[in-house]
Amino acid sequence: MPRGPRGDTRPDRDIGQTLHVRLPKTVTPLKIQKLVYCLHGWHLATRDSPVVGELFEAWPYGPVLSSIYHEFKKNGKNSIEEYAREIDP
């Protein structure tokens, strides 16, 4: 597994990017947030290590990683049409 900024995790945008590539083209920013949260919880439960190095924030519609939010917020409620930029958080 590639190492992230905290040594044992992937960069958060990389996870959002991977989900975007592997899922149907109807994935919205909200759906990406929920999937990353579920993936993170599953990985913590089964491997005892985090998938993301950023802390989730409690927002009205569920947990949010701000790096993924800011990367895809231009899509609003629409499907994500382009890949995430590669930015070192």
C-alpha positions as CSV (number, residue, x, y, z in Angstrom):
1,M,0.0,0.0,0.0
2,P,1.4,3.5,-0.9
3,R,2.5,5.5,2.0
4,G,0.7,8.8,2.8
5,P,1.8,11.9,4.7
6,R,1.5,10.2,8.0
7,G,3.5,7.1,7.0
8,D,0.8,4.4,7.0
9,T,-2.1,5.9,5.0
10,R,-2.9,6.9,1.5
11,P,-3.3,10.5,0.5
12,D,-7.1,11.2,0.8
13,R,-7.5,12.5,-2.7
14,D,-5.9,9.3,-4.0
15,I,-8.7,7.2,-2.4
16,G,-11.4,9.5,-3.8
17,Q,-9.7,9.2,-7.2
18,T,-9.6,5.4,-7.1
19,L,-13.3,5.2,-6.2
20,H,-14.2,7.6,-9.0
21,V,-12.3,5.5,-11.6
22,R,-13.7,2.2,-10.4
23,L,-17.4,3.2,-9.9
24,P,-20.1,4.1,-12.4
25,K,-20.0,7.6,-13.8
26,T,-22.9,8.6,-11.6
27,V,-20.8,9.1,-8.5
28,T,-21.5,12.4,-6.8
29,P,-19.2,14.2,-4.3
30,L,-21.5,13.2,-1.5
31,K,-21.4,9.5,-2.5
32,I,-17.6,9.6,-2.6
33,Q,-17.6,11.0,1.0
34,K,-19.8,8.3,2.2
35,L,-17.9,5.5,0.5
36,V,-14.5,6.8,1.8
37,Y,-16.0,6.9,5.3
38,C,-17.3,3.3,5.0
39,L,-13.9,2.1,3.6
40,H,-12.1,3.8,6.4
41,G,-14.3,2.2,9.0
42,W,-14.0,-1.2,7.5
43,H,-10.2,-0.9,7.2
44,L,-10.0,0.2,10.9
45,A,-12.1,-2.8,12.0
46,T,-10.3,-5.4,9.9
47,R,-6.7,-4.2,9.7
48,D,-6.5,-2.0,12.8
49,S,-5.1,0.9,10.7
50,P,-6.6,4.0,9.1
51,V,-7.0,4.3,5.4
52,V,-6.9,8.1,5.5
53,G,-4.6,10.4,7.4
54,E,-7.1,13.3,7.7
55,L,-9.8,13.5,10.4
56,F,-13.4,13.4,9.3
57,E,-15.6,16.4,10.1
58,A,-19.2,16.1,11.2
59,W,-21.3,17.9,8.6
60,P,-25.2,18.0,8.2
61,Y,-25.3,15.2,5.6
62,G,-22.6,13.0,7.2
63,P,-18.9,12.8,7.7
64,V,-16.6,14.8,5.4
65,L,-12.9,14.9,4.5
66,S,-12.3,18.5,3.7
67,S,-9.6,17.7,1.1
68,I,-12.1,15.6,-0.9
69,Y,-14.8,18.2,-0.4
70,H,-12.7,21.0,-1.8
71,E,-11.5,18.9,-4.7
72,F,-14.9,18.0,-6.0
73,K,-17.2,20.8,-4.6
74,K,-17.4,22.4,-8.1
75,N,-19.6,19.5,-9.1
76,G,-22.2,20.3,-6.5
77,K,-24.9,17.6,-6.6
78,N,-23.9,16.5,-10.1
79,S,-21.8,13.5,-11.0
80,I,-18.0,13.9,-10.9
81,E,-16.8,14.5,-14.5
82,E,-13.1,14.8,-14.1
83,Y,-10.2,13.3,-12.1
84,A,-8.8,14.8,-9.0
85,R,-5.7,17.0,-9.3
86,E,-2.6,15.6,-7.7
87,I,-1.8,17.9,-4.8
88,D,0.3,17.0,-1.9
89,P,-1.9,17.9,1.1
